[in-house]
Amino acid sequence: MINFGRKKISNLKIVRNRKIWKDTDFTILIVPFILVHLSCFLIASTQRNIGIADWYHHAIIAYIGSLIVYFLAQVPLQDLRKYIVPIYVFTILTLLYVNFSGTSALGAQRWLSFAGLYVQPSEFAKLTLILVLASILDRRRFTNLSHIIKPLLVSIFPWIFVFIQPDLGTSLVFGAILLGMLYWSGMPYEWAFIVLASSVTGFLSYSYPLGLFIWFPIIVFLSYKSLPNQRKILTILILLFHSLIAQTSSWFWETFLRDYQRDRLILFLDPSQDPLGGGYHVLQSKISIGSGGLVGTGLMQGQLTKLKFIPEQHTDFIFSALGEETGFLGTLLVLFLFFILIFRLIKIAIEARTDFESLIVIGIVSMFMFQIMVNIFMTIGLGPVTGIPLPFMSYGRTALFVNFISLGLCLSVSRRGQSIRKNL
């Protein structure tokens, strides 16, 4: 009887595990693993002849992350709601601690050291912000501009603490997550334009002040047209806010941005102005990608990559190694894989059981899409160098681990969405 009981329990576990994997969307597991294994070759290629094996760490984190995905896929995300406030407070305290006692490298103070391991809290802060915003925006209806104040407030604190590390790239990701989730929750697109317009106002006031005479009437028109009530008062307040930004943009530019950050934001328009300084990475990246031609030189065969013309190429500029060694066709394949991943995640968000779960997935989609677009654009010279990694491909242990946690949350939503549809 005892043996029979043990056999019965074992059979139940097998049936339950089969059911778990039966409801799993394998597309969002297979695609990242293809990207990770391809990047392992590219990372190894960028570190030839220097005795470093970061590709090995990249693979280990991916396999550990896959175990996290398996466990998170079984957790109902609604159970996380009661822990969101403590998680948010802990995240803010961690970011504060990093700014005072974190480990510095490459001119930035972004890491905490635990038993020889370096953790970047700002990467986890992205997931925290997604959870917090999903809880706030769940079933929210935007009938007044004041309804975006609370989402803005919870977003601004992690943004500030990450920006001053300094980590301009990750702070921009926070903005993309906020806008993506606000739009998905029903915020009128004109309001998103009003929020984004502040950055355009700052840029124009610093670079082309005369452009404000055209820009301000556009803001006034769209504000007045899109606001549901108290149009005159709110339009005046928005105009005053943009006027304040115009007056302080030069001070902000000179005070808070470091020299290399200013160079990166400007020199992508013409990197040849400083070919050995701020424009060096972009110029060498474009040369590397162009040298790959149609089919590339072959994995582990890129000469520019071997000679390390691009410093720290295995991190933010891994796409340049991809272009050189796999060519135009290889880059198209990677873009297609990213398209499949994003498409499947959006489908999961649409079919989610609750608004809360849908918003979590769309926050992750916004995070991935922004990072993919900005990283690729900066490597081909269409955007400034911001230090944003390419998901699943750039080397970065914390970033890769967070990416797999994100997939686990999405798989949890996917499994529950499928089970609901089967029971209908």
C-alpha positions as CSV (number, residue, x, y, z in Angstrom):
1,M,0.0,0.0,0.0
2,I,2.8,2.4,0.8
3,N,4.5,1.7,-2.5
4,F,1.2,2.1,-4.3
5,G,0.7,5.4,-2.6
6,R,4.1,6.7,-3.6
7,K,3.5,5.5,-7.2
8,K,0.2,7.4,-7.3
9,I,1.7,10.6,-6.0
10,S,4.5,10.3,-8.6
11,N,2.0,9.8,-11.4
12,L,0.1,12.9,-10.2
13,K,3.3,15.0,-10.3
14,I,4.0,13.8,-13.9
15,V,0.5,14.6,-15.0
16,R,0.6,18.1,-13.4
17,N,4.0,18.8,-15.0
18,R,2.7,17.7,-18.4
19,K,-0.3,20.0,-18.0
20,I,2.0,22.9,-17.1
21,W,4.1,22.4,-20.2
22,K,1.0,21.8,-22.4
23,D,-0.2,25.3,-21.6
24,T,3.2,26.9,-22.2
25,D,3.7,29.3,-25.1
26,F,7.0,27.9,-26.3
27,T,7.5,30.7,-28.8
28,I,8.5,33.1,-26.1
29,L,11.0,30.6,-24.7
30,I,12.6,29.4,-28.0
31,V,13.1,32.8,-29.5
32,P,15.1,34.2,-26.5
33,F,17.2,31.0,-26.3
34,I,18.1,31.3,-30.0
35,L,19.2,34.9,-29.4
36,V,21.2,34.0,-26.2
37,H,23.1,31.2,-27.9
38,L,23.8,33.3,-30.9
39,S,25.1,36.1,-28.7
40,C,27.4,33.6,-26.9
41,F,29.3,33.2,-30.1
42,L,29.4,36.9,-30.7
43,I,30.5,37.7,-27.1
44,A,33.3,35.0,-27.4
45,S,34.3,36.6,-30.7
46,T,34.6,40.1,-29.2
47,Q,36.9,38.7,-26.4
48,R,39.2,36.5,-28.5
49,N,42.9,36.7,-27.5
50,I,42.2,38.4,-24.1
51,G,41.5,35.4,-22.0
52,I,38.0,36.4,-20.9
53,A,35.0,34.0,-21.2
54,D,32.0,36.2,-20.5
55,W,30.0,34.1,-23.0
56,Y,30.1,31.3,-20.5
57,H,28.5,33.5,-17.8
58,H,25.9,34.7,-20.3
59,A,24.9,31.1,-20.9
60,I,24.8,30.2,-17.3
61,I,22.5,33.1,-16.4
62,A,20.2,32.2,-19.3
63,Y,19.8,28.6,-18.0
64,I,19.3,29.8,-14.4
65,G,16.8,32.3,-15.8
66,S,14.9,29.5,-17.6
67,L,14.3,27.8,-14.2
68,I,13.0,31.1,-12.8
69,V,10.7,31.3,-15.8
70,Y,9.3,27.8,-15.0
71,F,8.5,28.7,-11.4
72,L,7.0,32.1,-12.2
73,A,4.8,30.6,-14.9
74,Q,2.9,28.8,-12.1
75,V,2.4,31.9,-10.0
76,P,-0.9,33.8,-10.4
77,L,0.1,37.5,-10.8
78,Q,-2.8,38.6,-8.8
79,D,-1.1,37.2,-5.7
80,L,1.7,39.8,-6.2
81,R,-0.6,42.8,-5.7
82,K,-0.4,42.7,-1.9
83,Y,3.4,42.9,-2.1
84,I,3.7,45.7,-4.6
85,V,4.0,48.6,-2.1
86,P,6.8,46.8,0.0
87,I,8.6,46.0,-3.3
88,Y,8.4,49.6,-4.5
89,V,9.7,51.0,-1.1
90,F,12.5,48.4,-1.1
91,T,13.4,49.3,-4.7
92,I,13.6,53.0,-3.9
93,L,15.7,52.4,-0.8
94,T,18.0,50.2,-2.8
95,L,18.5,52.9,-5.5
96,L,19.2,55.4,-2.8
97,Y,21.8,53.1,-1.2
98,V,23.5,52.6,-4.6
99,N,23.9,56.3,-5.0
100,F,25.7,56.6,-1.7
101,S,27.6,53.3,-1.3
102,G,27.4,51.5,-4.6
103,T,30.3,50.1,-6.6
104,S,31.6,52.4,-9.4
105,A,32.8,51.3,-12.9
106,L,33.3,53.2,-16.1
107,G,32.4,56.5,-14.5
108,A,29.0,55.4,-13.1
109,Q,27.9,54.2,-9.7
110,R,25.2,51.6,-10.5
111,W,26.1,48.3,-8.8
112,L,25.9,46.5,-5.5
113,S,28.4,43.8,-4.6
114,F,27.2,40.6,-2.9
115,A,29.8,37.9,-2.2
116,G,31.7,38.9,-5.3
117,L,28.6,39.2,-7.5
118,Y,27.6,42.6,-8.9
119,V,23.9,43.4,-9.1
120,Q,22.4,46.4,-10.9
121,P,19.3,47.5,-8.9
122,S,18.1,49.8,-11.7
123,E,17.4,46.7,-13.9
124,F,15.0,45.3,-11.2
125,A,13.5,48.8,-10.8
126,K,12.1,48.5,-14.3
127,L,10.1,45.4,-13.3
128,T,9.0,47.1,-10.1
129,L,7.7,50.1,-12.0
130,I,5.7,47.8,-14.3
131,L,4.0,46.1,-11.4
132,V,3.3,49.4,-9.6
133,L,1.8,51.1,-12.7
134,A,-0.2,48.0,-13.5
135,S,-1.8,48.1,-10.1
136,I,-2.5,51.8,-10.4
137,L,-3.8,51.8,-13.9
138,D,-6.0,48.6,-13.5
139,R,-9.5,49.6,-14.6
140,R,-8.7,53.3,-14.5
141,R,-10.6,55.5,-16.9
142,F,-9.0,58.7,-18.1
143,T,-11.6,61.5,-17.9
144,N,-9.3,64.2,-16.5
145,L,-5.7,65.1,-17.0
146,S,-5.2,64.8,-13.2
147,H,-5.6,61.0,-13.6
148,I,-2.0,60.8,-14.9
149,I,-0.6,62.5,-11.9
150,K,-0.3,59.4,-9.7
151,P,1.4,57.3,-12.4
152,L,3.8,60.2,-13.0
153,L,4.6,60.5,-9.3
154,V,5.5,56.8,-8.8
155,S,7.6,56.9,-11.9
156,I,9.6,60.0,-11.2
157,F,11.3,58.8,-8.0
158,P,13.1,55.8,-9.6
159,W,13.8,57.9,-12.7
160,I,15.6,60.6,-10.6
161,F,17.7,58.1,-8.6
162,V,18.7,56.2,-11.7
163,F,19.4,59.3,-13.7
164,I,21.9,60.7,-11.1
165,Q,23.9,57.5,-11.0
166,P,24.3,58.5,-13.9
167,D,22.4,56.0,-16.1
168,L,20.7,58.0,-18.9
169,G,19.7,54.9,-20.9
170,T,17.8,53.1,-18.1
171,S,16.1,56.3,-17.1
172,L,14.8,56.7,-20.6
173,V,13.4,53.1,-20.4
174,F,11.3,54.2,-17.5
175,G,9.7,56.8,-19.6
176,A,8.9,54.3,-22.4
177,I,7.3,51.9,-19.9
178,L,5.1,54.7,-18.5
179,L,3.9,55.9,-21.9
180,G,3.3,52.4,-23.2
181,M,1.2,51.4,-20.2
182,L,-0.7,54.8,-20.1
183,Y,-1.7,54.3,-23.7
184,W,-2.7,50.7,-23.2
185,S,-4.9,51.7,-20.3
186,G,-6.9,54.1,-22.4
187,M,-5.1,57.4,-22.1
188,P,-5.8,59.6,-25.3
189,Y,-2.8,59.7,-27.6
190,E,-3.0,63.5,-27.5
191,W,-2.2,63.4,-23.8
192,A,0.8,61.2,-24.6
193,F,1.9,63.8,-27.1
194,I,1.6,66.5,-24.4
195,V,3.8,64.5,-22.0
196,L,6.4,63.8,-24.7
197,A,6.3,67.4,-26.0
198,S,8.2,68.6,-22.9
199,S,11.4,67.0,-24.2
200,V,10.9,68.6,-27.6
201,T,10.5,72.0,-25.9
202,G,13.7,71.5,-24.0
203,F,15.6,70.6,-27.1
204,L,14.2,73.5,-29.2
205,S,14.9,76.0,-26.4
206,Y,18.5,75.0,-26.2
207,S,19.3,74.4,-29.9
208,Y,16.7,76.4,-32.0
209,P,14.9,79.0,-29.8
210,L,13.1,80.5,-32.8
211,G,11.3,77.1,-33.3
212,L,9.3,77.7,-30.1
213,F,7.2,80.3,-31.9
214,I,5.9,77.5,-34.1
215,W,6.0,74.8,-31.4
216,F,4.0,76.6,-28.7
217,P,0.9,77.2,-30.8
218,I,0.8,73.5,-31.7
219,I,0.9,72.5,-28.0
220,V,-1.9,75.0,-27.2
221,F,-4.1,73.7,-30.0
222,L,-3.7,70.0,-29.2
223,S,-4.1,70.6,-25.4
224,Y,-7.3,72.6,-25.9
225,K,-8.7,70.1,-28.3
226,S,-7.9,66.9,-26.3
227,L,-8.8,68.1,-22.7
228,P,-12.3,67.0,-21.7
229,N,-13.1,69.8,-19.2
230,Q,-11.6,73.0,-17.8
231,R,-9.9,73.5,-21.1
232,K,-8.9,77.1,-20.8
233,I,-7.3,76.8,-17.3
234,L,-5.5,73.5,-18.0
235,T,-4.2,74.8,-21.4
236,I,-2.8,77.8,-19.7
237,L,-1.1,75.6,-17.1
238,I,0.4,73.4,-19.8
239,L,1.7,76.4,-21.6
240,L,3.2,77.8,-18.4
241,F,4.8,74.4,-17.7
242,H,6.4,74.4,-21.2
243,S,7.6,77.9,-20.7
244,L,9.3,76.9,-17.5
245,I,11.0,74.0,-19.3
246,A,12.2,76.4,-22.0
247,Q,13.7,78.7,-19.4
248,T,15.5,76.0,-17.5
249,S,16.6,73.6,-20.3
250,S,20.0,75.3,-20.7
251,W,20.7,75.2,-17.0
252,F,19.6,71.5,-16.9
253,W,21.8,70.7,-19.9
254,E,24.9,72.2,-18.3
255,T,24.3,71.1,-14.7
256,F,23.0,67.6,-14.8
257,L,24.4,66.1,-18.0
258,R,28.0,65.2,-18.1
259,D,30.3,66.0,-21.0
260,Y,30.2,62.6,-22.5
261,Q,26.4,62.5,-22.3
262,R,26.1,65.8,-24.1
263,D,28.5,64.6,-26.7
264,R,26.5,61.4,-27.2
265,L,23.2,63.3,-27.6
266,I,24.6,65.6,-30.2
267,L,27.4,63.8,-32.1
268,F,25.2,61.0,-33.5
269,L,24.0,63.6,-36.1
270,D,27.6,64.0,-37.3
271,P,30.0,61.7,-35.5
272,S,32.8,62.8,-37.8
273,Q,33.1,66.1,-35.8
274,D,34.9,64.1,-33.1
275,P,36.0,60.8,-34.7
276,L,38.4,59.9,-31.9
277,G,36.1,61.0,-29.0
278,G,32.4,61.1,-28.7
279,G,31.8,60.0,-32.3
280,Y,34.3,57.1,-32.2
281,H,31.9,54.3,-31.2
282,V,29.3,55.2,-33.8
283,L,31.8,55.5,-36.6
284,Q,33.5,52.2,-35.8
285,S,30.1,50.4,-35.3
286,K,28.9,51.6,-38.8
287,I,32.2,50.4,-40.4
288,S,31.9,47.1,-38.6
289,I,28.3,46.5,-39.7
290,G,29.0,47.6,-43.3
291,S,32.1,45.3,-43.6
292,G,29.8,42.3,-43.1
293,G,28.2,42.7,-46.5
294,L,25.3,40.3,-47.3
295,V,26.3,37.1,-45.5
296,G,29.1,38.3,-43.1
297,T,32.5,37.0,-42.5
298,G,31.3,34.0,-40.4
299,L,31.0,33.5,-36.7
300,M,34.3,34.0,-34.8
301,Q,35.8,35.4,-38.1
302,G,35.2,39.1,-37.8
303,Q,38.5,41.0,-38.1
304,L,37.3,44.3,-36.8
305,T,35.7,42.5,-33.9
306,K,38.9,40.5,-33.2
307,L,41.0,43.6,-33.2
308,K,38.7,45.3,-30.7
309,F,38.1,48.5,-32.7
310,I,34.9,49.1,-30.6
311,P,35.6,49.1,-26.8
312,E,33.2,47.0,-24.7
313,Q,31.7,45.7,-27.8
314,H,30.2,42.7,-26.1
315,T,27.8,44.9,-24.1
316,D,25.9,47.7,-25.8
317,F,27.4,47.3,-29.3
318,I,26.9,43.6,-29.7
319,F,24.8,44.3,-32.8
320,S,27.9,45.6,-34.6
321,A,29.6,42.2,-34.1
322,L,26.4,40.6,-35.4
323,G,26.5,42.7,-38.5
324,E,30.1,42.0,-39.3
325,E,30.0,38.2,-38.7
326,T,26.5,37.3,-40.0
327,G,26.0,40.2,-42.5
328,F,22.7,41.7,-43.6
329,L,20.9,38.4,-43.7
330,G,21.9,37.6,-40.1
331,T,20.7,41.0,-38.8
332,L,17.4,40.5,-40.7
333,L,17.0,37.1,-39.0
334,V,17.6,38.6,-35.5
335,L,15.1,41.4,-36.3
336,F,12.5,38.8,-37.4
337,L,13.0,36.9,-34.1
338,F,12.5,40.0,-32.1
339,F,9.3,40.7,-34.2
340,I,8.0,37.2,-33.4
341,L,8.7,37.7,-29.7
342,I,7.0,41.1,-29.5
343,F,4.0,39.9,-31.6
344,R,3.4,37.0,-29.3
345,L,3.7,39.1,-26.2
346,I,1.2,41.6,-27.5
347,K,-1.2,38.7,-28.3
348,I,-0.8,37.5,-24.7
349,A,-1.6,41.0,-23.5
350,I,-4.8,41.1,-25.6
351,E,-6.0,37.7,-24.4
352,A,-5.1,38.3,-20.7
353,R,-7.6,37.4,-18.1
354,T,-7.5,40.7,-16.3
355,D,-6.5,44.3,-17.0
356,F,-3.8,44.0,-14.3
357,E,-2.1,41.1,-16.1
358,S,-2.6,42.7,-19.5
359,L,-0.9,45.9,-18.3
360,I,2.1,43.9,-16.9
361,V,2.7,42.2,-20.2
362,I,2.4,45.5,-22.2
363,G,4.8,47.1,-19.8
364,I,7.3,44.4,-20.6
365,V,6.6,44.8,-24.3
366,S,7.3,48.6,-24.0
367,M,10.5,47.8,-22.2
368,F,11.7,45.3,-24.8
369,M,10.6,47.4,-27.8
370,F,12.2,50.6,-26.6
371,Q,15.5,48.8,-25.8
372,I,15.6,47.0,-29.1
373,M,14.9,50.1,-31.2
374,V,17.2,52.4,-29.4
375,N,20.1,49.9,-29.2
376,I,19.9,49.1,-32.9
377,F,19.5,52.7,-34.0
378,M,22.6,53.8,-32.0
379,T,24.7,51.1,-33.5
380,I,23.8,52.1,-37.1
381,G,24.1,55.8,-36.4
382,L,20.4,56.7,-36.4
383,G,20.3,57.5,-32.7
384,P,22.5,58.8,-29.8
385,V,24.6,56.4,-27.8
386,T,22.6,55.9,-24.6
387,G,24.1,52.8,-23.0
388,I,20.9,50.7,-23.5
389,P,21.6,47.0,-24.0
390,L,20.1,44.7,-26.6
391,P,17.7,42.3,-24.9
392,F,19.0,38.7,-24.6
393,M,22.1,39.5,-26.7
394,S,24.2,42.2,-24.9
395,Y,26.3,40.9,-22.1
396,G,25.0,42.0,-18.7
397,R,24.1,39.4,-16.0
398,T,21.5,41.5,-14.1
399,A,19.8,42.7,-17.3
400,L,19.6,39.2,-18.8
401,F,18.3,37.8,-15.5
402,V,15.6,40.5,-15.4
403,N,14.7,39.7,-19.0
404,F,14.0,36.1,-18.1
405,I,12.0,37.1,-15.1
406,S,9.9,39.2,-17.4
407,L,9.3,36.2,-19.6
408,G,8.2,34.2,-16.6
409,L,5.6,36.8,-15.7
410,C,4.3,36.8,-19.3
411,L,4.1,33.0,-19.4
412,S,2.0,33.1,-16.2
413,V,-0.4,35.4,-17.9
414,S,-0.4,33.3,-21.1
415,R,-1.1,30.0,-19.2
416,R,-4.0,31.5,-17.3
417,G,-5.4,33.1,-20.4
418,Q,-5.3,29.8,-22.2
419,S,-7.0,27.9,-19.4
420,I,-9.8,30.4,-19.3
421,R,-10.4,30.1,-23.0
422,K,-10.5,26.3,-22.8
423,N,-13.2,26.4,-20.1
424,L,-15.5,28.7,-22.1
